[in-house]
Amino acid sequence: MKIAVTGAFGYSGKYIAKRLLADGHEVFTLTNSPLRRGPLSPNRENPFGDAVRAVPFHFDQPERLAESLRGVDALINTYWVRFDHKFFNHREAVENTLVLFRAAKEAGVKRIVHTSITNPDIHSPLPYFSGKAELEEALRNLGISYAILRPTVLFGEEDVLINNIAWALRRLPIIGLFGRVDYRLQPIFVDDFAALAVKALAEPNDVIWNAIGPETFTYRELIEAVRDCLGLRRLVVPMPPQFAYLAMQTLGTFLGDVIITREEIRGLMENCLCVDTPPLGQTKLTDWMQAHRDTLGKHYANEIARRVDRKRKY
């Protein structure tokens, strides 16, 4: 098939494109990265060479976006933003994705595989979860065959959360938790998620899958698992959420990044990243960390830099 993947030079999109190419599909990517020297040369490093053609999103020109999708059998969408920033925000991401959905329909795309989030809620005060719910509803009403994948936290070599927890553990004597410590996460390996996205292409029916891994951690257990994997002795202590947030905000200012937002802390504490369904991922985070313990957390993964500097490698 001919398949469009959003963000194939980024994180999850790269793993999806790799699997699609291995299966013999024709792949091109829609990207926000500025292009140079023609459509095969995005500013961000292209790990696929000429095998993956790149074109801009053209959110502001829906006709051009639809034209770029003409002849495409399926669209796999990973486009989103983690938090509101002066350069991007959730509302813009929702509106852009709606433009993408409509362009796909106009172009005759037969199936859309869309990345959502666990526990989306149109009434949630958290824009991440309400925005994802709005997009799910729009996709269900679009009139195109669809698959919706709801991951929690992705982990892998280009990961932000697990890597930066390890980075902090390597450098700080104390790690603070946000309030109570019983809220849970179910991380999924990014390549397991990619495998689900490719599998969803062949599903004959509309499906919604919770894309979770085989291990469930409380937030304390997650921090302690990373600490123990690295062989470190660090205090892990509960703190008032506001105090812990201010500490992260101060560190983020020093690093030139947004480490975590109030909304993300609230989502964690409200157990939005945990569901009661069987795991679809196979790779255990604890096994993966052991295999990568020598490099995990050696360098800080800067989310803002990835978004703003389109030449920076993930």
C-alpha positions in Angstrom: 0.0 0.0 0.0 0.9 3.7 -0.2 0.9 5.0 3.3 1.4 8.5 4.7 2.9 8.7 8.2 3.1 12.0 10.1 6.4 12.7 11.7 8.5 9.8 10.3 11.7 11.6 11.2 10.6 12.0 14.8 9.9 9.5 17.5 7.1 7.0 17.1 6.6 7.9 13.5 10.2 6.7 12.7 9.5 3.2 14.1 6.2 3.0 12.3 7.9 4.0 9.0 10.7 1.5 9.5 8.2 -1.4 10.0 6.1 -0.3 7.0 9.2 -0.2 4.7 10.2 -3.6 6.0 6.8 -4.9 5.0 7.2 -3.6 1.4 4.9 -0.6 1.6 5.5 2.7 -0.1 5.9 5.4 2.6 6.0 9.2 2.6 5.8 11.6 5.5 4.1 14.8 6.4 6.3 17.0 8.5 6.5 20.4 10.2 10.3 20.4 9.5 11.3 23.0 6.9 12.4 21.4 3.7 15.5 22.2 1.7 16.8 21.2 -1.7 13.6 19.6 -2.7 11.2 17.1 -1.1 13.7 14.5 -0.2 15.8 16.6 2.1 14.2 17.8 5.3 16.3 19.8 7.7 15.9 17.1 10.3 18.0 14.0 9.6 16.2 11.6 7.4 17.2 8.0 8.6 15.5 6.5 5.5 17.3 8.3 2.7 15.4 8.4 -0.5 13.0 5.6 0.7 10.8 8.1 2.4 9.7 11.3 0.7 8.8 14.3 2.8 6.2 17.0 2.2 5.0 19.9 4.5 1.7 19.6 6.3 0.3 22.7 4.7 -2.3 23.0 7.4 -3.0 26.6 6.2 -3.7 25.3 2.7 -6.1 22.4 3.0 -6.3 22.0 -0.8 -2.5 21.4 -1.0 -2.7 19.0 1.9 -5.4 17.0 0.3 -3.5 16.9 -3.0 -0.5 15.5 -1.2 -2.6 12.7 0.2 -4.3 11.8 -3.1 -3.6 8.2 -4.0 -2.7 7.3 -0.5 -4.4 4.1 0.9 -3.9 4.8 4.6 -2.8 7.6 6.9 -1.1 6.9 10.2 -1.2 10.0 12.4 1.1 10.7 15.3 0.9 14.5 15.2 0.3 16.2 18.5 1.9 18.5 21.1 2.6 17.7 24.7 1.8 21.0 26.3 0.9 24.6 25.4 3.9 26.9 24.5 4.4 30.2 22.7 5.3 28.3 19.6 2.5 25.7 19.7 -0.6 24.7 21.8 -3.2 22.0 22.1 -6.0 24.1 20.5 -3.9 24.6 17.4 -3.0 20.9 17.4 -6.7 20.0 17.5 -7.6 22.3 14.7 -4.6 21.2 12.5 -5.6 17.5 13.0 -9.2 18.3 12.0 -7.8 19.8 8.8 -5.7 16.7 8.3 -8.7 14.4 8.7 -10.9 16.4 6.3 -8.0 16.5 3.8 -7.6 12.7 4.0 -11.3 12.2 3.3 -11.3 14.6 0.4 -8.2 12.8 -1.0 -9.9 9.4 -0.9 -7.8 7.9 1.9 -9.4 4.6 2.8 -8.2 4.2 6.5 -6.8 6.4 9.2 -4.8 5.0 12.2 -4.8 7.7 14.8 -2.8 8.1 18.0 -4.9 9.2 21.0 -4.3 8.8 24.7 -5.7 6.5 27.5 -8.9 7.9 29.1 -9.7 10.7 26.7 -12.6 12.8 28.1 -14.3 15.6 26.2 -15.3 17.1 29.6 -11.8 17.0 31.1 -10.3 20.3 32.3 -7.0 19.0 31.0 -6.6 20.1 27.3 -4.5 17.1 26.4 -7.3 14.6 27.3 -10.2 16.8 26.1 -8.4 17.5 22.8 -7.8 13.9 22.2 -11.4 13.1 22.9 -12.6 15.7 20.5 -10.4 14.2 17.8 -11.6 10.7 18.5 -15.2 11.9 18.1 -14.4 13.7 14.9 -12.7 10.6 13.4 -15.6 8.4 14.3 -18.0 10.7 12.5 -15.7 11.3 9.5 -17.0 8.4 7.4 -13.6 6.7 6.9 -12.5 3.4 8.2 -10.4 4.0 11.4 -8.3 2.6 14.1 -7.6 4.5 17.3 -4.6 3.6 19.4 -4.6 4.9 23.0 -1.0 4.7 24.4 0.1 5.9 27.9 3.8 6.6 28.1 6.2 5.5 25.3 9.7 4.4 26.1 12.7 3.8 23.8 16.0 5.3 22.9 14.5 8.6 22.0 12.2 8.7 25.0 11.9 11.8 27.2 10.2 10.7 30.4 12.2 7.6 31.4 15.4 9.1 30.1 15.0 12.3 32.0 14.1 10.4 35.2 17.3 8.5 34.8 19.2 11.8 34.1 17.8 13.3 37.3 18.7 10.2 39.3 22.2 10.3 38.1 22.7 13.9 39.2 20.3 14.7 42.2 20.5 13.2 45.7 16.7 13.4 46.2 13.8 12.8 43.8 10.5 14.2 44.8 7.1 12.6 44.1 3.9 14.6 43.5 1.8 14.2 46.6 0.4 10.7 47.1 2.3 7.9 45.4 -0.4 5.4 44.3 -1.1 6.8 40.8 -0.1 4.4 38.1 1.5 4.2 34.6 1.7 1.4 32.0 4.6 2.3 29.7 4.7 0.7 26.2 7.9 0.2 24.1 7.8 2.5 21.1 8.5 -0.3 18.6 5.6 -2.4 20.2 3.4 0.6 19.6 4.6 0.8 16.0 3.8 -2.8 15.5 0.3 -2.2 16.7 -0.1 0.8 14.3 0.9 -1.4 11.4 -1.3 -4.3 12.6 -4.2 -1.8 12.8 -3.9 -1.1 9.1 -5.1 -4.6 8.2 -8.0 -4.8 10.7 -11.2 -5.1 8.7 -13.3 -3.2 11.3 -13.1 0.1 13.2 -11.2 -0.5 16.4 -10.1 1.3 19.5 -7.1 -0.3 21.3 -5.5 0.7 24.6 -1.9 0.5 23.7 -0.3 -0.4 27.1 2.8 -2.4 28.0 3.0 -5.6 30.2 4.1 -3.8 33.4 2.1 -1.5 35.6 4.0 0.8 38.0 3.0 3.3 40.6 4.9 6.5 40.1 7.1 5.7 43.1 7.7 2.2 41.7 8.7 3.6 38.4 11.3 6.0 39.9 12.6 3.2 42.1 12.9 0.8 39.2 15.0 3.3 37.2 17.1 4.0 40.3 17.7 0.3 41.0 18.5 -0.4 37.4 21.2 2.2 37.5 22.6 0.9 40.7 22.1 4.2 42.5 21.3 5.1 46.1 18.8 8.0 46.0 16.1 9.2 48.3 12.6 9.1 46.7 10.2 11.1 48.8 6.6 12.4 48.5 6.3 16.2 48.3 3.4 18.6 48.1 2.6 18.7 44.4 3.0 22.4 44.2 6.4 22.3 45.8 7.6 19.5 43.5 6.2 21.4 40.5 8.1 24.6 41.4 11.3 22.6 41.8 10.8 21.1 38.3 9.9 24.5 36.9 13.1 26.0 38.4 15.2 23.2 36.9 13.4 23.5 33.6 14.3 27.2 33.5 18.0 26.3 34.0 17.7 23.7 31.2 15.7 25.8 28.8 12.8 23.3 28.8 9.4 22.4 30.2 10.0 19.3 32.3 6.5 18.8 33.4 3.3 21.0 33.6 0.6 21.3 36.2 -1.8 19.6 33.8 0.5 16.6 33.4 0.9 16.3 37.2 -2.9 16.4 37.5 -3.3 13.8 34.8 -0.8 11.5 36.6 -2.5 11.9 39.9 -6.0 11.3 38.5 -4.7 8.0 37.1 -5.3 9.0 33.5 -2.3 7.0 32.3 -3.7 3.6 33.5 -6.5 1.4 32.2 -7.9 -2.0 33.2 -7.4 -3.9 29.9 -5.0 -6.6 28.9 -1.6 -5.3 27.7 -0.9 -5.2 23.9 2.8 -4.5 24.2 5.2 -7.3 24.9 8.4 -5.6 25.9 9.0 -5.0 29.6 10.4 -1.6 30.6 12.5 -3.3 33.3 14.2 -5.6 30.7 14.7 -2.7 28.3 16.3 -0.6 30.9 18.7 -3.3 31.9 19.8 -3.6 28.3 20.3 0.2 28.0 21.6 1.0 31.5 25.0 2.3 30.3 23.4 5.0 28.2 20.1 5.7 29.9 20.0 9.2 31.3 23.5 10.1 30.3 22.2 13.1 28.3 19.1 15.2 29.0 16.3 15.0 26.3 15.1 18.6 25.7 11.5 18.6 24.5 11.5 22.3 23.6 14.7 22.0 21.6 13.2 19.1 19.6 10.2 21.2 18.8 12.0 24.4 17.9 15.2 23.2 16.4 14.1 21.2 13.4 17.7 20.1 12.7 18.3 18.5 16.0 18.3 14.7 16.0 15.9 13.0 18.3 
